[in-house]
Amino acid sequence: MAEITSSAYQAIRDYIQQNWKYIELRDDANNPILRLSPADSRVSWIHNAGDQVLKLQIVVKGSDADITKPQTFASSAIYDVATGGNAYSVESFTPFTIESDMDELTVIHEIQVPKV
C-alpha cells in the first residue's frame, strides 16, 4: 500500500477549506443554535497557508440579532452545506452562556490533516 504525497495532503486541506466551510454552534444538549459560513463577517479561516491544522473561527456576541439570551454554547460542528447534512467534524468546549449584550464567545474549530 502506498502513502499519498505531501502535495496530496495539501490538496485535501485545500478541498476542506473550500468546501467544509459551514460552522454550527450547538448548545449543551447538542441542539443547533446557528450555522454560518465565512460569507458572514463573524466567521473566518485563521490558519496560515500550508498549516497541518485548519482553523475556522466564529465570534458571536450577545448583541447579535440571531442570538437569543440567555444561550449556552457547548460545541461546534463543521458541514459542507448551509442546512441539514452530516457533520464532518464535531468539537466540544467548556460550556459558555451568553447572558447580556456585552458577552462575547470566540470558538476556533480545528481540523487536522496530519501529513505535511
C-alpha positions as CSV (number, residue, x, y, z in Angstrom):
1,M,0.0,0.0,0.0
2,A,1.4,3.4,-1.0
3,E,1.3,6.6,1.1
4,I,-0.1,9.7,-0.5
5,T,2.3,12.6,-1.1
6,S,2.7,15.8,0.8
7,S,1.1,17.7,-2.1
8,A,-1.9,15.3,-1.9
9,Y,-2.4,16.1,1.8
10,Q,-2.2,19.8,0.9
11,A,-4.9,19.2,-1.8
12,I,-7.1,17.6,0.9
13,R,-6.6,20.6,3.1
14,D,-7.4,23.0,0.2
15,Y,-10.6,21.0,-0.5
16,I,-11.7,21.1,3.1
17,Q,-11.2,24.8,3.3
18,Q,-13.1,25.4,0.1
19,N,-16.0,23.0,0.8
20,W,-16.3,22.3,4.5
21,K,-17.0,26.0,5.3
22,Y,-20.1,26.0,7.5
23,I,-19.6,26.1,11.2
24,E,-22.5,25.3,13.5
25,L,-22.7,26.2,17.2
26,R,-24.6,23.9,19.4
27,D,-26.0,24.1,23.0
28,D,-25.2,21.8,25.9
29,A,-28.0,19.4,24.7
30,N,-26.3,19.2,21.3
31,N,-29.1,21.2,19.6
32,P,-28.1,23.6,16.8
33,I,-28.1,27.3,17.6
34,L,-26.8,28.8,14.3
35,R,-24.8,27.8,11.3
36,L,-22.7,30.3,9.4
37,S,-20.0,30.4,6.6
38,P,-17.1,32.7,6.0
39,A,-19.5,34.8,4.0
40,D,-20.7,36.1,7.4
41,S,-18.2,38.6,8.9
42,R,-18.2,36.6,12.2
43,V,-16.6,33.6,10.6
44,S,-13.1,33.3,9.1
45,W,-10.3,30.8,8.4
46,I,-7.4,31.9,10.7
47,H,-4.6,29.4,9.9
48,N,-1.6,30.1,7.7
49,A,-1.3,28.7,4.2
50,G,0.3,25.2,4.4
51,D,-0.6,24.6,8.1
52,Q,-1.5,21.0,9.0
53,V,-4.3,22.2,11.3
54,L,-7.1,24.2,9.6
55,K,-8.7,26.7,12.0
56,L,-12.2,28.0,11.4
57,Q,-13.1,30.8,13.8
58,I,-16.5,32.1,14.8
59,V,-17.2,35.1,17.1
60,V,-20.7,35.7,18.4
61,K,-21.9,38.4,20.7
62,G,-25.0,38.9,22.9
63,S,-25.9,41.9,20.8
64,D,-26.1,39.8,17.6
65,A,-29.7,39.7,16.3
66,D,-29.7,35.9,15.9
67,I,-28.6,35.2,19.5
68,T,-31.4,34.7,22.0
69,K,-30.3,35.4,25.6
70,P,-29.6,33.5,27.7
71,Q,-28.0,31.0,25.4
72,T,-25.4,28.3,26.4
73,F,-22.9,27.1,23.8
74,A,-21.0,23.9,24.2
75,S,-19.8,22.6,20.8
76,S,-19.1,23.4,17.2
77,A,-19.6,21.3,14.1
78,I,-18.3,21.6,10.5
79,Y,-20.5,21.0,7.5
80,D,-20.4,21.3,3.7
81,V,-24.0,22.6,3.4
82,A,-25.8,25.6,4.8
83,T,-28.7,23.4,6.2
84,G,-29.1,19.7,7.0
85,G,-26.4,17.4,6.1
86,N,-24.0,15.4,8.3
87,A,-21.3,16.9,10.4
88,Y,-17.7,16.1,9.3
89,S,-16.1,17.3,12.5
90,V,-17.5,18.0,16.0
91,E,-15.6,19.7,18.7
92,S,-16.8,20.2,22.3
93,F,-15.7,23.0,24.6
94,T,-16.4,24.2,28.1
95,P,-20.0,25.5,28.0
96,F,-20.3,29.2,27.8
97,T,-23.5,31.2,28.4
98,I,-24.2,34.5,26.7
99,E,-26.5,36.4,29.1
100,S,-26.1,40.1,28.1
101,D,-25.3,42.2,25.0
102,M,-21.8,42.6,26.3
103,D,-21.0,38.9,26.3
104,E,-18.8,37.5,23.5
105,L,-17.8,34.0,22.6
106,T,-14.9,33.1,20.2
107,V,-14.7,29.5,19.0
108,I,-11.8,28.1,17.0
109,H,-12.7,24.8,15.4
110,E,-9.6,22.9,14.5
111,I,-9.4,20.2,11.7
112,Q,-6.2,18.3,11.4
113,V,-4.9,16.8,8.2
114,P,-1.8,15.2,9.6
115,K,0.9,14.7,6.9
116,V,2.8,17.8,5.6
